[in-house]
Amino acid sequence: METEAITTSRRPLLRKLVWIALIASPFLFLLAWRGYEWYLDRDLREAIAEADRLDPGWRLADLEAARADIPDAENAALQVLATKKLIPAGWFPGRSGMPDTLLEEHLDGLPPFQRLDERQNKRLDAVLGKASAALPAARK
């Protein structure tokens, strides 16, 4: 009977310890995670300070401020935009339900080493001819 009293008195204590462990474990995990983040941030801050000391001006804002402006005559992006304006609207096959969609699908199915026959060649020339005004501008 004495052993029975000892076992029953330990059970509530064990339950309390289990509940305390279950409740405290997320907080302990969060505390450990924050400590790990602080440790990693410390290394990052040291690396940034060293980079600032060894190479001032390495940050993106500094690099963009120091970048030379490209003259409009040498700016390829402006040339691409000008060329795009010369291409007729809906020219690209398959964009607006044009009948040339079938040509694109047909040419996509051909092996790369196969030459086009006369009919395919004429049809491709006709489609490309619609945007021929953009070709000289694109070559610039």
Backbone torsions as a table, in degrees:
resi	resn	phi	psi	omega
1	MET	NA	-32.6	178.0
2	GLU	-64.8	-40.6	179.1
3	THR	-66.8	-33.1	178.7
4	GLU	-65.8	-38.7	179.2
5	ALA	-67.9	-35.6	179.9
6	ILE	-68.9	-43.8	-179.2
7	THR	-66.0	-39.3	-179.3
8	THR	-71.4	-30.1	179.4
9	SER	-75.7	-23.7	178.9
10	ARG	-81.7	-26.0	-177.1
11	ARG	-61.6	-48.1	178.4
12	PRO	-61.4	-36.6	178.3
13	LEU	-65.2	-41.7	178.5
14	LEU	-63.9	-42.0	177.8
15	ARG	-61.5	-42.9	178.8
16	LYS	-62.4	-41.3	179.3
17	LEU	-65.5	-39.3	177.5
18	VAL	-64.1	-44.7	179.3
19	TRP	-64.7	-40.8	177.8
20	ILE	-62.5	-41.6	179.1
21	ALA	-65.3	-41.3	179.2
22	LEU	-65.7	-38.4	-179.3
23	ILE	-75.9	-37.8	-175.5
24	ALA	-80.4	-23.7	-174.5
25	SER	-61.9	-42.0	176.6
26	PRO	-62.4	-37.4	179.5
27	PHE	-67.5	-39.2	177.2
28	LEU	-65.9	-40.1	177.2
29	PHE	-62.8	-44.6	179.1
30	LEU	-62.2	-41.2	178.0
31	LEU	-63.9	-42.5	178.0
32	ALA	-65.0	-40.0	179.9
33	TRP	-64.4	-43.1	178.9
34	ARG	-63.2	-38.4	176.7
35	GLY	-63.8	-39.8	177.5
36	TYR	-65.2	-42.3	177.3
37	GLU	-62.1	-41.9	178.8
38	TRP	-61.8	-41.8	179.0
39	TYR	-61.7	-45.4	179.1
40	LEU	-66.9	-40.8	178.9
41	ASP	-63.6	-34.0	178.2
42	ARG	-62.7	-44.8	177.4
43	ASP	-62.9	-40.2	179.2
44	LEU	-64.7	-45.4	178.9
45	ARG	-60.8	-39.6	178.2
46	GLU	-65.7	-40.9	179.4
47	ALA	-65.5	-40.3	178.6
48	ILE	-66.1	-41.4	178.6
49	ALA	-63.4	-39.7	178.5
50	GLU	-66.9	-41.4	177.8
51	ALA	-63.7	-39.6	177.0
52	ASP	-63.5	-37.7	-178.8
53	ARG	-72.5	-42.9	-175.4
54	LEU	-80.9	-33.4	-175.8
55	ASP	-142.0	79.2	178.9
56	PRO	-66.1	138.8	-178.8
57	GLY	96.2	18.5	-179.1
58	TRP	-88.0	-12.4	-179.0
59	ARG	-73.1	154.7	-174.3
60	LEU	-58.1	-44.2	-179.4
61	ALA	-61.5	-38.9	178.6
62	ASP	-68.1	-40.8	179.6
63	LEU	-65.0	-41.4	179.3
64	GLU	-67.8	-35.5	179.1
65	ALA	-68.8	-31.6	-178.0
66	ALA	-87.5	-8.8	-177.3
67	ARG	-70.4	137.7	179.4
68	ALA	-75.9	143.8	176.4
69	ASP	-74.3	140.2	179.3
70	ILE	-90.0	127.6	177.7
71	PRO	-64.3	150.1	-177.8
72	ASP	-59.2	-31.6	-179.3
73	ALA	-67.7	-24.6	-179.4
74	GLU	-105.0	1.5	-176.3
75	ASN	-85.0	108.0	-177.6
76	ALA	-69.2	-28.7	-179.6
77	ALA	-62.9	-38.9	177.9
78	LEU	-66.0	-36.0	178.2
79	GLN	-67.0	-39.4	178.0
80	VAL	-63.9	-42.4	178.6
81	LEU	-64.5	-39.1	178.2
82	ALA	-66.6	-38.4	178.9
83	THR	-66.6	-38.6	-179.9
84	LYS	-61.9	-34.5	179.1
85	LYS	-67.6	-24.4	-179.3
86	LEU	-81.9	-15.9	179.8
87	ILE	-79.4	130.1	-179.6
88	PRO	-61.9	148.5	179.8
89	ALA	-63.4	135.1	179.2
90	GLY	71.1	18.0	-176.9
91	TRP	-69.8	-41.8	-172.8
92	PHE	-63.0	124.8	-176.6
93	PRO	-57.9	136.8	176.2
94	GLY	90.8	-2.8	-176.6
95	ARG	-85.3	-37.0	-174.6
96	SER	-132.1	36.9	177.2
97	GLY	68.4	27.9	-179.6
98	MET	-71.2	156.2	178.2
99	PRO	-67.3	-14.6	180.0
100	ASP	-73.6	-5.0	177.6
101	THR	-59.6	-39.2	179.4
102	LEU	-63.2	-38.1	177.9
103	LEU	-62.7	-44.5	179.8
104	GLU	-61.8	-45.0	179.0
105	GLU	-63.4	-38.9	179.5
106	HIS	-65.6	-44.9	-179.1
107	LEU	-69.2	-32.3	177.5
108	ASP	-64.6	-29.8	-178.7
109	GLY	-81.6	-7.5	-178.3
110	LEU	-81.5	143.9	173.6
111	PRO	-68.0	151.1	-174.8
112	PRO	-62.9	-26.1	-175.9
113	PHE	-88.5	-6.5	-177.0
114	GLN	-82.9	133.1	177.7
115	ARG	-80.7	150.8	177.8
116	LEU	-77.3	144.1	175.6
117	ASP	-82.4	179.4	-174.3
118	GLU	-61.7	-43.3	-178.8
119	ARG	-64.7	-44.7	178.6
120	GLN	-63.5	-40.4	-179.7
121	ASN	-62.7	-45.8	179.9
122	LYS	-64.6	-41.4	-178.9
123	ARG	-66.4	-40.1	178.3
124	LEU	-66.1	-41.0	177.0
125	ASP	-61.6	-37.8	179.7
126	ALA	-66.2	-42.1	180.0
127	VAL	-67.2	-45.5	-179.8
128	LEU	-68.7	-28.1	179.7
129	GLY	-64.7	-26.2	179.2
130	LYS	-64.6	-26.1	-178.7
131	ALA	-113.3	22.6	-175.8
132	SER	-66.2	-23.3	179.4
133	ALA	-66.3	-25.2	-177.6
134	ALA	-84.3	-15.7	-175.3
135	LEU	-62.6	-49.4	178.6
136	PRO	-61.4	-37.5	178.6
137	ALA	-67.0	-35.7	180.0
138	ALA	-70.8	-29.4	-179.9
139	ARG	-74.8	-15.9	177.7
140	LYS	-68.6	NA	NA
